[in-house]
Amino acid sequence: MDQMLERLAVNEYYYFLDGFSGYFQIPIEPKDQEKTTFTCPYGTFAYKRMPFGLCNAPGTFQHCMMAIFHNMIEKTMEVFMDDFSVFGNSFSTCLTNLKNMLKRCEDTKLALNWEMSHFMVKEGIVLGHKISKKGIEVDRAKIEVISKLPHPMIVKGIRSFLGHA
């Protein structure tokens, strides 16, 4: 993760794109669909696409994204789950990199969520860090949220705050 942020932070321009319903874009082999069978009042069903909640879903999804963009990762873009960061040091380079990435999405029928995407920006939030040509910074919004939390007064409150409750 640190290396990815460092590779991103030396660029002038960025596109931050979000995958649309990420897991559901990954088909499940017909022979494996029975492993996802569930029963409800309306009948017994099996998923044809990878649902959220499967123990191997995150790893499988990341593996698929790495396979799709294998020759672009680290050179023109980074991908973490369904968050795509396309970068370049010039406007035209970044635009070309986006064009290539979108072509690959089109070729593999990978859908993107345009409402959650940001185009041709000079900074953005990636994995809770603000990245820009200036470097890597902590996301100020996260600091504000934490600083506004009530101060714990008892041991149980401290454990809860630290995530050990």
Backbone as CSV, one residue per row, in Angstrom:
resi,resn,N_x,N_y,N_z,CA_x,CA_y,CA_z,C_x,C_y,C_z
1,MET,0.820,-1.183,0.000,0.000,0.000,0.000,0.874,1.261,0.000
2,ASP,1.914,1.270,0.837,2.790,2.438,0.903,3.470,2.710,-0.434
3,GLN,3.919,1.638,-1.093,4.581,1.812,-2.388,3.607,2.372,-3.420
4,MET,2.357,1.916,-3.366,1.354,2.411,-4.300,1.131,3.907,-4.085
5,LEU,0.989,4.326,-2.837,0.788,5.746,-2.543,1.994,6.567,-2.989
6,GLU,3.185,6.047,-2.782,4.395,6.758,-3.206,4.462,6.907,-4.724
7,ARG,4.054,5.868,-5.450,4.046,5.958,-6.923,3.031,6.999,-7.392
8,LEU,1.904,7.075,-6.703,0.869,8.032,-7.090,1.279,9.467,-6.781
9,ALA,1.949,9.667,-5.659,2.180,11.014,-5.137,3.178,11.851,-5.916
10,VAL,3.770,11.345,-6.954,4.756,12.135,-7.706,4.184,12.655,-9.023
11,ASN,2.881,12.588,-9.177,2.261,12.965,-10.452,1.507,14.286,-10.352
12,GLU,1.304,14.879,-11.502,0.651,16.186,-11.584,-0.864,16.071,-11.729
13,TYR,-1.331,15.090,-12.486,-2.764,14.955,-12.773,-3.259,13.554,-12.446
14,TYR,-4.550,13.495,-12.071,-5.150,12.215,-11.682,-6.588,12.105,-12.171
15,TYR,-6.995,10.874,-12.365,-8.398,10.501,-12.500,-8.635,9.457,-11.423
16,PHE,-9.673,9.633,-10.630,-10.036,8.641,-9.624,-11.380,8.063,-10.025
17,LEU,-11.386,6.786,-10.343,-12.599,6.129,-10.830,-13.013,5.027,-9.867
18,ASP,-14.318,4.799,-9.816,-14.885,3.815,-8.902,-15.612,2.745,-9.698
19,GLY,-15.331,1.492,-9.386,-16.030,0.387,-10.039,-17.479,0.329,-9.591
20,PHE,-18.359,-0.057,-10.488,-19.790,-0.126,-10.188,-20.150,-1.532,-9.735
21,SER,-20.633,-1.670,-8.496,-21.022,-2.976,-7.940,-19.949,-4.021,-8.224
22,GLY,-18.747,-3.703,-7.810,-17.559,-4.486,-8.121,-17.693,-5.988,-8.164
23,TYR,-18.002,-6.604,-7.039,-18.033,-8.065,-6.989,-19.030,-8.650,-7.980
24,PHE,-20.173,-8.007,-8.131,-21.224,-8.550,-8.994,-20.826,-8.568,-10.472
25,GLN,-19.715,-7.958,-10.812,-19.246,-7.989,-12.199,-18.431,-9.242,-12.509
26,ILE,-18.100,-10.001,-11.474,-17.277,-11.198,-11.658,-18.183,-12.424,-11.768
27,PRO,-18.208,-13.088,-12.934,-19.063,-14.280,-13.081,-18.514,-15.462,-12.281
28,ILE,-19.422,-16.300,-11.815,-19.045,-17.534,-11.119,-19.172,-18.679,-12.114
29,GLU,-18.171,-19.520,-12.167,-18.210,-20.693,-13.047,-19.467,-21.512,-12.736
30,PRO,-20.163,-22.006,-13.760,-21.380,-22.803,-13.521,-21.170,-23.951,-12.529
31,LYS,-20.028,-24.611,-12.570,-19.781,-25.731,-11.654,-19.632,-25.269,-10.201
32,ASP,-19.343,-23.977,-9.976,-19.172,-23.452,-8.621,-20.407,-22.733,-8.092
33,GLN,-21.393,-22.506,-8.943,-22.575,-21.759,-8.525,-23.328,-22.453,-7.394
34,GLU,-23.328,-23.783,-7.384,-24.056,-24.504,-6.336,-23.480,-24.213,-4.950
35,LYS,-22.235,-23.776,-4.882,-21.608,-23.440,-3.599,-22.191,-22.167,-2.993
36,THR,-22.923,-21.406,-3.795,-23.521,-20.156,-3.302,-25.025,-20.299,-3.066
37,THR,-25.526,-21.517,-3.078,-26.965,-21.770,-2.954,-27.501,-21.266,-1.617
38,PHE,-28.672,-20.649,-1.683,-29.378,-20.237,-0.469,-30.870,-20.455,-0.681
39,THR,-31.582,-20.598,0.415,-33.025,-20.832,0.366,-33.728,-19.697,1.083
40,CYS,-34.830,-19.268,0.513,-35.666,-18.239,1.124,-37.121,-18.625,0.859
41,PRO,-38.083,-17.863,1.364,-39.495,-18.232,1.159,-39.907,-18.339,-0.308
42,TYR,-39.139,-17.753,-1.218,-39.508,-17.770,-2.634,-38.845,-18.900,-3.414
43,GLY,-37.997,-19.680,-2.748,-37.361,-20.805,-3.422,-35.893,-20.942,-3.078
44,THR,-35.205,-21.776,-3.824,-33.772,-22.002,-3.659,-33.054,-21.390,-4.858
45,PHE,-32.029,-20.621,-4.568,-31.331,-19.875,-5.608,-29.822,-20.024,-5.459
46,ALA,-29.106,-19.768,-6.535,-27.645,-19.743,-6.528,-27.195,-18.523,-7.323
47,TYR,-26.126,-17.921,-6.866,-25.589,-16.746,-7.549,-24.888,-17.143,-8.842
48,LYS,-25.056,-16.297,-9.864,-24.309,-16.451,-11.112,-23.136,-15.475,-11.148
49,ARG,-23.197,-14.503,-10.257,-22.140,-13.501,-10.133,-21.680,-13.481,-8.682
50,MET,-20.435,-13.098,-8.466,-19.857,-13.151,-7.126,-20.541,-12.158,-6.184
51,PRO,-21.150,-12.646,-5.105,-21.806,-11.745,-4.153,-20.820,-11.252,-3.091
52,PHE,-21.221,-10.218,-2.371,-20.459,-9.783,-1.207,-20.631,-10.842,-0.124
53,GLY,-19.641,-10.982,0.720,-19.772,-11.888,1.846,-19.050,-13.212,1.701
54,LEU,-18.661,-13.592,0.498,-17.892,-14.827,0.344,-16.487,-14.597,0.901
55,CYS,-15.951,-15.590,1.602,-14.657,-15.391,2.269,-13.524,-15.094,1.285
56,ASN,-13.574,-15.641,0.097,-12.504,-15.422,-0.879,-12.802,-14.294,-1.868
57,ALA,-13.945,-13.649,-1.724,-14.350,-12.627,-2.692,-13.349,-11.474,-2.822
58,PRO,-12.871,-10.879,-1.725,-11.929,-9.763,-1.896,-10.662,-10.160,-2.656
59,GLY,-10.077,-11.287,-2.295,-8.865,-11.742,-2.978,-9.114,-12.071,-4.436
60,THR,-10.246,-12.718,-4.707,-10.601,-13.064,-6.087,-10.812,-11.802,-6.911
61,PHE,-11.518,-10.832,-6.331,-11.786,-9.589,-7.046,-10.483,-8.848,-7.351
62,GLN,-9.612,-8.720,-6.347,-8.346,-8.019,-6.564,-7.508,-8.743,-7.618
63,HIS,-7.509,-10.065,-7.575,-6.775,-10.856,-8.570,-7.311,-10.573,-9.982
64,CYS,-8.626,-10.493,-10.119,-9.236,-10.190,-11.425,-8.821,-8.808,-11.916
65,MET,-8.842,-7.816,-11.027,-8.458,-6.462,-11.424,-6.986,-6.419,-11.838
66,MET,-6.141,-7.127,-11.106,-4.715,-7.165,-11.449,-4.510,-7.842,-12.804
67,ALA,-5.283,-8.876,-13.088,-5.168,-9.573,-14.376,-5.638,-8.682,-15.523
68,ILE,-6.729,-7.960,-15.316,-7.274,-7.091,-16.367,-6.293,-5.969,-16.714
69,PHE,-5.703,-5.350,-15.697,-4.857,-4.170,-15.905,-3.366,-4.461,-15.710
70,HIS,-2.955,-5.719,-15.864,-1.594,-6.152,-15.537,-0.491,-5.297,-16.159
71,ASN,-0.649,-4.870,-17.388,0.423,-4.117,-18.047,0.317,-2.606,-17.833
72,MET,-0.673,-2.163,-17.083,-0.844,-0.735,-16.808,-0.498,-0.382,-15.359
73,ILE,-0.656,-1.353,-14.467,-0.439,-1.099,-13.045,1.015,-0.709,-12.812
74,GLU,1.176,0.315,-11.997,2.462,0.929,-11.638,2.996,1.850,-12.723
75,LYS,2.559,1.691,-13.965,3.062,2.535,-15.056,2.142,3.724,-15.326
76,THR,0.831,3.448,-15.438,-0.124,4.508,-15.786,-1.313,4.558,-14.838
77,MET,-1.435,3.545,-13.965,-2.572,3.503,-13.049,-2.264,2.603,-11.865
78,GLU,-3.085,2.725,-10.835,-3.052,1.836,-9.677,-4.481,1.378,-9.434
79,VAL,-4.621,0.197,-8.865,-5.959,-0.315,-8.568,-5.934,-0.990,-7.208
80,PHE,-6.907,-0.642,-6.386,-7.113,-1.319,-5.107,-8.595,-1.631,-5.019
81,MET,-8.907,-2.913,-5.111,-10.288,-3.384,-5.155,-11.002,-2.693,-6.322
82,ASP,-12.039,-1.876,-6.031,-12.756,-1.228,-7.133,-12.447,0.265,-7.228
83,ASP,-11.314,0.671,-6.667,-10.864,2.056,-6.766,-9.685,2.119,-7.731
84,PHE,-9.859,2.899,-8.789,-8.851,3.010,-9.833,-8.270,4.417,-9.828
85,SER,-6.961,4.523,-9.835,-6.277,5.811,-9.890,-5.416,5.832,-11.143
86,VAL,-5.792,6.687,-12.088,-5.031,6.860,-13.329,-4.230,8.146,-13.165
87,PHE,-2.972,8.138,-13.586,-2.129,9.299,-13.332,-1.247,9.641,-14.522
88,GLY,-0.686,10.846,-14.475,0.249,11.301,-15.496,0.861,12.619,-15.084
89,ASN,2.037,12.916,-15.613,2.707,14.164,-15.267,2.354,15.315,-16.189
90,SER,1.613,15.027,-17.250,1.118,16.099,-18.109,-0.350,15.826,-18.409
91,PHE,-1.043,16.865,-18.805,-2.468,16.744,-19.120,-2.677,15.700,-20.213
92,SER,-1.896,15.803,-21.286,-2.080,14.889,-22.419,-1.712,13.448,-22.060
93,THR,-0.661,13.261,-21.275,-0.280,11.910,-20.853,-1.369,11.287,-19.995
94,CYS,-1.891,12.056,-19.059,-2.944,11.548,-18.177,-4.196,11.205,-18.983
95,LEU,-4.518,12.033,-19.954,-5.681,11.784,-20.811,-5.489,10.507,-21.638
96,THR,-4.297,10.313,-22.167,-3.989,9.086,-22.918,-4.088,7.863,-22.016
97,ASN,-3.574,7.979,-20.793,-3.642,6.866,-19.844,-5.088,6.521,-19.504
98,LEU,-5.923,7.548,-19.358,-7.347,7.310,-19.091,-8.002,6.614,-20.280
99,LYS,-7.689,7.084,-21.476,-8.260,6.482,-22.684,-7.925,4.990,-22.747
100,ASN,-6.682,4.636,-22.465,-6.263,3.233,-22.487,-6.967,2.416,-21.405
101,MET,-7.111,3.010,-20.231,-7.785,2.317,-19.132,-9.258,2.091,-19.462
102,LEU,-9.922,3.117,-19.997,-11.341,2.988,-20.353,-11.547,1.986,-21.489
103,LYS,-10.612,1.935,-22.418,-10.683,0.936,-23.495,-10.629,-0.471,-22.910
104,ARG,-9.752,-0.665,-21.931,-9.644,-1.975,-21.283,-10.936,-2.303,-20.526
105,CYS,-11.517,-1.303,-19.877,-12.801,-1.521,-19.190,-13.874,-1.925,-20.196
106,GLU,-13.899,-1.239,-21.321,-14.872,-1.548,-22.368,-14.649,-2.963,-22.917
107,ASP,-13.408,-3.319,-23.176,-13.081,-4.644,-23.721,-13.473,-5.773,-22.772
108,THR,-13.360,-5.525,-21.470,-13.656,-6.564,-20.475,-15.041,-6.400,-19.851
109,LYS,-15.808,-5.429,-20.354,-17.161,-5.154,-19.856,-17.169,-4.804,-18.363
110,LEU,-16.152,-4.101,-17.932,-16.051,-3.646,-16.551,-16.749,-2.297,-16.438
111,ALA,-17.783,-2.228,-15.610,-18.573,-1.002,-15.472,-18.003,-0.113,-14.371
112,LEU,-18.093,1.194,-14.588,-17.616,2.172,-13.619,-18.774,3.012,-13.116
113,ASN,-18.626,3.526,-11.912,-19.628,4.392,-11.308,-19.183,5.843,-11.514
114,TRP,-19.738,6.479,-12.516,-19.312,7.837,-12.871,-19.619,8.843,-11.780
115,GLU,-20.676,8.606,-10.995,-21.048,9.545,-9.938,-20.008,9.602,-8.822
116,MET,-19.255,8.536,-8.650,-18.251,8.479,-7.583,-16.837,8.735,-8.122
117,SER,-16.727,9.150,-9.363,-15.423,9.335,-9.996,-15.066,10.815,-10.087
118,HIS,-13.766,11.090,-10.119,-13.256,12.464,-10.221,-12.277,12.513,-11.387
119,PHE,-12.438,13.536,-12.227,-11.678,13.598,-13.467,-10.719,14.776,-13.503
120,MET,-9.496,14.502,-13.975,-8.445,15.492,-14.193,-8.316,16.452,-13.001
121,VAL,-7.941,15.876,-11.871,-7.737,16.663,-10.654,-6.255,16.619,-10.280
122,LYS,-5.850,17.544,-9.429,-4.446,17.614,-9.023,-4.201,16.989,-7.659
123,GLU,-5.272,16.552,-6.996,-5.141,15.866,-5.710,-6.394,15.043,-5.458
124,GLY,-6.265,14.080,-4.572,-7.420,13.248,-4.250,-7.133,12.339,-3.076
125,ILE,-8.176,11.688,-2.588,-8.068,10.786,-1.448,-7.958,9.349,-1.956
126,VAL,-6.904,8.669,-1.533,-6.681,7.261,-1.880,-6.367,6.515,-0.589
127,LEU,-7.179,5.532,-0.263,-6.983,4.713,0.936,-6.780,5.565,2.188
128,GLY,-7.576,6.625,2.319,-7.520,7.474,3.502,-6.370,8.456,3.538
129,HIS,-5.662,8.612,2.433,-4.548,9.547,2.352,-4.791,10.526,1.211
130,LYS,-4.413,11.776,1.443,-4.502,12.786,0.388,-3.203,12.726,-0.409
131,ILE,-3.333,12.504,-1.706,-2.144,12.444,-2.549,-2.165,13.585,-3.560
132,SER,-0.996,14.097,-3.845,-0.828,15.158,-4.839,0.652,15.208,-5.208
133,LYS,0.990,16.105,-6.093,2.396,16.298,-6.486,3.247,16.650,-5.259
134,LYS,2.608,17.271,-4.253,3.316,17.666,-3.028,3.720,16.471,-2.172
135,GLY,3.026,15.348,-2.349,3.344,14.165,-1.556,2.099,13.518,-0.964
136,ILE,2.300,12.813,0.141,1.230,12.073,0.808,0.926,12.753,2.136
137,GLU,-0.350,13.019,2.375,-0.790,13.615,3.630,-1.941,12.798,4.194
138,VAL,-2.182,12.956,5.489,-3.335,12.312,6.111,-4.578,13.092,5.705
139,ASP,-5.662,12.402,5.468,-6.938,13.028,5.117,-7.443,13.831,6.317
140,ARG,-7.522,15.142,6.166,-7.949,16.041,7.253,-9.355,15.716,7.762
141,ALA,-10.224,15.259,6.894,-11.594,14.921,7.303,-11.578,13.820,8.360
142,LYS,-10.681,12.858,8.228,-10.578,11.774,9.210,-10.074,12.305,10.549
143,ILE,-9.142,13.233,10.511,-8.619,13.825,11.744,-9.727,14.573,12.473
144,GLU,-10.545,15.328,11.726,-11.646,16.073,12.336,-12.645,15.153,13.018
145,VAL,-12.986,14.054,12.366,-13.936,13.102,12.944,-13.394,12.555,14.256
146,ILE,-12.135,12.159,14.267,-11.531,11.596,15.475,-11.435,12.647,16.576
147,SER,-11.062,13.864,16.221,-10.902,14.906,17.240,-12.228,15.323,17.866
148,LYS,-13.340,15.096,17.179,-14.657,15.457,17.714,-15.287,14.353,18.562
149,LEU,-14.653,13.183,18.599,-15.183,12.100,19.426,-15.043,12.471,20.898
150,PRO,-16.008,12.060,21.728,-15.884,12.354,23.166,-14.684,11.608,23.760
151,HIS,-14.015,12.247,24.698,-12.858,11.634,25.339,-13.328,10.506,26.250
152,PRO,-12.759,9.315,26.112,-13.160,8.206,26.987,-12.711,8.468,28.425
153,MET,-13.571,8.121,29.376,-13.281,8.391,30.785,-13.019,7.125,31.597
154,ILE,-13.392,5.975,31.045,-13.183,4.725,31.766,-12.440,3.748,30.859
155,VAL,-11.901,2.702,31.453,-11.103,1.728,30.704,-11.905,1.134,29.553
156,LYS,-13.167,0.802,29.805,-14.009,0.220,28.750,-14.138,1.190,27.574
157,GLY,-14.274,2.471,27.858,-14.371,3.482,26.812,-13.085,3.608,26.015
158,ILE,-11.952,3.501,26.691,-10.652,3.569,26.010,-10.478,2.361,25.097
159,ARG,-10.838,1.178,25.613,-10.732,-0.034,24.791,-11.627,0.068,23.561
160,SER,-12.821,0.579,23.761,-13.755,0.736,22.645,-13.184,1.698,21.609
161,PHE,-12.631,2.814,22.073,-12.044,3.812,21.183,-10.904,3.212,20.361
162,LEU,-10.104,2.372,20.988,-8.960,1.756,20.314,-9.340,0.534,19.493
163,GLY,-10.611,0.133,19.578,-11.076,-1.012,18.803,-10.799,-2.350,19.449
164,HIS,-10.596,-2.351,20.757,-10.303,-3.595,21.471,-11.446,-4.013,22.386
165,ALA,-12.630,-3.473,22.182,-13.752,-3.781,23.088,-14.310,-5.160,22.835
